[in-house]
Amino acid sequence: MATSSVPVGSLAGESFAGAGSRESRALDLWESRGHQIEQIWADLYIVPSADGERTYRVRYGSESSAREECNCDDAVYRTNDDPQLSCKHVLAVAILRAKRRARYRARRAAL
């Protein structure tokens, strides 16, 4: 049986074994508020904060931008210095898009 070459607990070189990692927080955000993520333009999404009190603008999949963008503090002050990092709002949009692609592929395969 083949095994994965990606170490358990890592994604893009960053460990997410701890409950406070960006990846685990993004998954929590998608699970609790994914239904509130709105695509308002081809590459622009409105993403709620984890507590639902604020919203953030996420640009994802833009041909004019070299990377995804979010206007949250984490993205503005921390992840801009490291292009390998994404905030939880960008990652939540990535999860949403991946889930949509999976549903689309499943429907296409059923035809």
N, C-alpha and C positions, 0 to 999 in steps of 0.2 A: 504494500500500500504506500502511495506517495505521500510525503509530508510537505508542509509548507516551508519555504525557506525564510519567511518573514517571522522574526522572533515574536513569541506571544507577548503581548503587552507593549508593542511598539507600532507606531504608524508614522511614516516619514521621519524615522530616526528619533522620535520623541516617545518616551514611555507614557502609557496611559493606565498604568496599573493602579495609580492613586485615584481616589474619587474626585479629586479636584482638577484633573487635567482638562485641557480645552476640549479634547475629543469626547470625554465622558460628559462634560457639561453640554456640549453640542447635542449629543444623543438625548440627554435629559430634556433639553429645550425642544428638540423635534418631537419627542414623545408627548410632552405636556402641552406644547403650543404650536406644533407643526400645522395644525388645521387653521391657524391664524396667519401663517405666512402668506403674503399676497404678492403675486407677480403683477406688477403694474406697467411693465414695459418688457420688451424682449429680453433685456439683460438686467432689469432693475426689480428688486424685491423689497417689500417692507416686512421687517422681521420684528416680532415683539421681544421685549426683554424677558428674562426668566421670571420676573415677578409680574409681568404684564402691565407695568405702569408706564413704560416708554416703548418707543419703536425706533428702529434703526434702518437706514437705507443701505442695502447691500447690492453692489454691482457685481454680477456673476456671469461669466461667459461672454464678456464684451470683447469684440474684435479690436476695439480701439485702446484697450488697456492691457498691459502686460500681465497683470494679476488681478485677483479679486479685490474689491474694496468694501469697507464698511466704515460708517462714521461713529462707531462706538469708541470709547476711550482706549480700550485694549488695542484695537486696530490702529488708532491714530498715534498712540504713544509708545506701544511696545512692539507690535508686529511689523511696523514700517521699517525698522532697522534690520529685520531678518526676513527676507522674501520667502523663506521656507515655512514660516508660521502663519496661521490664519486664526482669526478670532472665532468664538463659538457661533456667532451669527452667520458667518460665511460657511462654516462647516455644517450648520443646520440646513442652509440652502443646498449645499452639496448632497446631503442626505435626501432632502426632498426631491431633487432632480434625479438622483439614482433610483429612488423608489418609483418615480414616474416612468423612468426608462424601463425598469423591470416589469411594471404592469403593462406597458405598451408592448414589450417583447413577448410577454405571456399571451396577450390578446392576439398578436400576429402569428404566433406559433399555433394557436388554436384554430386558425382559419384553414 
